[in-house]
Amino acid sequence: MVRHCELCKAKRAALVRPRNRQQVCKDCFYTAFEEEIHQTIVDNKLFNRGDRVAVAASGGKDSTVLAHVLTLLNKRHDYGLDLFLLSIDEGIAGYRDDSLETVKRNETQYGIPLEVVSYKTLYNWTMDEIVKEIGLKNNCTFCGVFRRQALDRGAAKMKAVKMATGHNADDVAETILLNIVRGDIARLARCTSIITGEEGALPRCKPFKYTYEKEIVMYAYFKKLDYFSTECTYSPNAYRGFAREFIKDLEAIRPQAILDIISSGERFRIDSTAKMPEQGLCERCGYISSQKWCKACVLLDGLNRGLPKLGITRTRGKGLANGVENASGGGKLASKDDRSPSKANIDF
Ligand SMILES: Nc1ncnc2c1ncn2[C@@H]1O[C@H](COP(=O)(O)OP(=O)(O)OP(=O)(O)O)[C@@H](O)[C@H]1O
């Protein structure tokens, strides 16, 4: 028996939507997928007409679909956005160099310019060099901290007023769970926001906050989008991996679970007496920070001084340059005067 699309009732159903198990034809899936994202953008006032928006593009499925859909909606609904692709080259041979080739093709395919910013230029270290120093255990911490700042610096250089990232509903649900498990109240309060960093120079938004990863994959597959699907050469973040698996198991039993976790996260009310970090500026590089030095400067300083574990592990009771974190097993801390000249070149 031929099953008809539950939406148009005319065409043959070609797929089951992961978010609600609706049987739909390809065209109705495309329209529903795109218009749900449009609705998210409109309901949450993610952009204003004339905004110059950096689309954080890794070449992976999420950000490739994001670049495709934002370009399409910008035209279809006349948002009046000035979009460009922003890629960070972390310096991972055999991984990021290949995915950057994909982003270069996307530049032509979507007709929006591309800006590439590298860790080597910003920090004078590539991830390959960092991994040689610190091994595979904490490399994701370096990469995540440096990428966040590199994206902000790249966007500022290009005079963007906003950044859009490909974080999807699964990512947000995972982050909520991780912040609960860690008891990280400050991050828990922030991670459900669809726009973050509004108090800083560059707000970031997540147009895919309610979009299921499986639907992004389906959309990219059926539309035959050009994206890069290889995992990072260096070990994935194992702790996050457990949360990811858990979410996937819940989704298999009850697809709505992903949206319910997000909704629960949004409804948390943080005790107003809870101590929250106060945002200031890093004394070293001027980047936004809740400590004397921002995390990137602490990590970079450790690398440049041959103490790469500096800033990775917290120990109680012993102060450090930025007053909160200390090296574990990284040897004696150098006093301010014995520091070797900084290898960093963090300004453009
Ligand atoms: N090297 C990079 N350059 C620019 N943006 C990046 C880069 N890495 C990650 N991002 C941005 O951060 C988002 C989340 O990154 P994450 O590492 O979690 O990858 P992901 O969920 O696999 O996404 P994608 O499929 O886009 O790679 C990406 O969708 C993208 O917008």
The ligand as a Gaussian input file, in Angstrom:
#p B3LYP/6-31G(d) Opt

LIG

0 1
 N       36.833000      25.330000      12.858000
 C       35.686000      25.978000      12.932000
 N       35.504000      27.112000      12.210000
 C       34.342000      27.804000      12.284000
 N       33.294000      27.429000      13.029000
 C       33.406000      26.316000      13.760000
 C       34.589000      25.525000      13.747000
 N       34.394000      24.459000      14.563000
 C       33.151000      24.579000      15.061000
 N       32.537000      25.687000      14.582000
 C       31.168000      26.178000      14.871000
 O       30.708000      25.634000      16.097000
 C       29.563000      24.782000      15.866000
 C       29.592000      23.575000      16.786000
 O       30.821000      22.939000      16.599000
 P       31.112000      21.424000      16.977000
 O       32.573000      21.257000      17.076000
 O       30.233000      21.028000      18.095000
 O       30.795000      20.674000      15.628000
 P       29.564000      19.920000      15.029000
 O       28.411000      19.829000      15.985000
 O       30.106000      18.682000      14.434000
 O       29.179000      20.987000      13.899000
 P       29.567000      20.914000      12.367000
 O       28.788000      19.753000      11.837000
 O       29.153000      22.233000      11.814000
 O       31.067000      20.697000      12.326000
 C       29.654000      24.434000      14.378000
 O       28.395000      24.081000      13.849000
 C       30.193000      25.703000      13.790000
 O       29.179000      26.680000      13.642000

